[in-house]
Protein backbone atom coordinates (compact mmCIF):
# COMPACT_ATOMS: atom_id res chain seq x y z
CA UNK A 1 0.00 0.00 0.00
CA UNK A 2 2.80 2.46 0.88
CA UNK A 3 4.55 1.78 -2.44
CA UNK A 4 1.35 2.03 -4.49
CA UNK A 5 0.46 5.34 -2.84
CA UNK A 6 3.96 6.74 -3.41
CA UNK A 7 4.73 7.19 0.29
CA UNK A 8 7.82 5.02 0.57
CA UNK A 9 9.31 1.73 -0.48
CA UNK A 10 11.11 -0.80 1.73
CA UNK A 11 13.43 -3.43 0.27
CA UNK A 12 15.22 -6.36 1.87
CA UNK A 13 18.98 -6.69 1.44
CA UNK A 14 19.95 -10.31 0.84
CA UNK A 15 23.52 -11.58 0.96
CA UNK A 16 23.44 -14.20 -1.79
CA UNK A 17 26.67 -15.85 -0.62
CA UNK A 18 25.21 -16.45 2.86
CA UNK A 19 21.65 -16.82 1.57
CA UNK A 20 20.39 -14.59 4.38
CA UNK A 21 18.80 -11.20 4.85
CA UNK A 22 21.30 -8.69 6.27
CA UNK A 23 19.18 -5.53 6.35
CA UNK A 24 16.68 -3.22 4.73
CA UNK A 25 16.60 -0.18 2.47
CA UNK A 26 13.88 2.44 2.79
CA UNK A 27 13.29 5.20 0.23
CA UNK A 28 10.89 8.12 0.07
CA UNK A 29 10.65 11.51 -1.62
CA UNK A 30 11.04 14.49 0.71
CA UNK A 31 8.65 17.41 0.34
CA UNK A 32 9.83 20.26 2.55
CA UNK A 33 10.73 23.92 2.79
CA UNK A 34 14.43 23.32 3.38
CA UNK A 35 17.45 22.57 1.19
CA UNK A 36 16.34 18.94 0.81
CA UNK A 37 13.02 19.57 -0.92
CA UNK A 38 12.36 17.07 -3.74
CA UNK A 39 15.27 14.87 -2.69
CA UNK A 40 15.01 11.15 -2.07
CA UNK A 41 15.74 10.02 1.46
CA UNK A 42 17.74 6.79 1.51
CA UNK A 43 17.88 4.79 4.73
CA UNK A 44 20.09 1.72 4.86
CA UNK A 45 19.93 -0.47 7.96
CA UNK A 46 22.20 -3.50 8.11
CA UNK A 47 23.27 -6.04 10.70
CA UNK A 48 26.26 -5.21 12.87
CA UNK A 49 28.41 -7.67 10.90
CA UNK A 50 27.52 -5.92 7.65
CA UNK A 51 28.25 -2.40 8.88
CA UNK A 52 31.64 -2.28 7.16
CA UNK A 53 32.96 -0.16 4.31
CA UNK A 54 33.04 -2.83 1.60
CA UNK A 55 29.54 -4.17 2.26
CA UNK A 56 28.07 -0.67 2.56
CA UNK A 57 29.87 0.42 -0.61
CA UNK A 58 28.33 -2.53 -2.47
CA UNK A 59 24.84 -1.66 -1.23
CA UNK A 60 25.05 2.09 -1.83
CA UNK A 61 26.68 1.68 -5.25
CA UNK A 62 23.92 -0.71 -6.38
CA UNK A 63 20.98 1.48 -5.37
CA UNK A 64 22.27 5.06 -5.73
CA UNK A 65 22.40 5.26 -9.56
CA UNK A 66 18.70 4.32 -9.86
CA UNK A 67 17.04 6.43 -7.18
CA UNK A 68 16.60 9.73 -9.03
CA UNK A 69 14.99 7.96 -11.99
CA UNK A 70 12.67 5.96 -9.71
CA UNK A 71 11.52 8.95 -7.67
CA UNK A 72 11.99 11.88 -10.05
CA UNK A 73 14.13 13.45 -7.35
CA UNK A 74 16.83 16.09 -7.72
CA UNK A 75 19.25 14.21 -5.48
CA UNK A 76 19.61 11.83 -2.56
CA UNK A 77 20.18 12.36 1.14
CA UNK A 78 21.22 9.77 3.69
CA UNK A 79 22.29 9.95 7.31
CA UNK A 80 25.78 9.07 8.47
CA UNK A 81 26.70 10.24 11.98
CA UNK A 82 30.32 11.24 12.61
CA UNK A 83 31.02 7.97 14.46
CA UNK A 84 29.91 5.86 11.42
CA UNK A 85 33.40 5.84 9.92
CA UNK A 86 32.90 2.86 7.59
CA UNK A 87 29.59 4.26 6.32
CA UNK A 88 31.13 7.68 5.66
CA UNK A 89 34.05 6.09 3.81
CA UNK A 90 31.67 4.09 1.62
CA UNK A 91 29.59 7.18 0.86
CA UNK A 92 32.66 9.22 -0.06
CA UNK A 93 33.83 6.48 -2.44
CA UNK A 94 30.54 6.75 -4.33
CA UNK A 95 30.58 10.54 -4.46
CA UNK A 96 28.35 11.63 -1.58
CA UNK A 97 29.41 14.79 0.23
CA UNK A 98 28.62 15.98 3.72
CA UNK A 99 25.77 18.49 3.72
CA UNK A 100 26.42 21.93 5.11
CA UNK A 101 22.69 22.25 5.82
CA UNK A 102 20.64 20.56 8.53
CA UNK A 103 17.44 18.73 7.69
CA UNK A 104 14.52 20.68 9.12
CA UNK A 105 11.84 18.44 10.61
CA UNK A 106 8.17 19.33 10.31
CA UNK A 107 8.30 19.98 14.06
CA UNK A 108 11.02 22.63 13.51
CA UNK A 109 13.82 20.51 14.99
CA UNK A 110 17.07 20.53 13.00
CA UNK A 111 18.74 17.19 12.22
CA UNK A 112 22.40 16.92 11.27
CA UNK A 113 24.86 14.38 9.82
CA UNK A 114 23.29 14.11 6.36
CA UNK A 115 25.23 13.32 3.18
CA UNK A 116 24.02 14.15 -0.33
CA UNK A 117 24.61 13.29 -3.95
CA UNK A 118 22.99 14.92 -6.97
Protein Blocks (a to p, Z undefined) as FASTA:
>chain_A
ZZmnomaccdddddfklopafbdcdddddddfbfkgoiacddddddfklmcfklmmmmmm
mmmmmmmmmnopabdcddddfklmmlmmmmmmnopacdfbdcddfkopacehiacdZZ
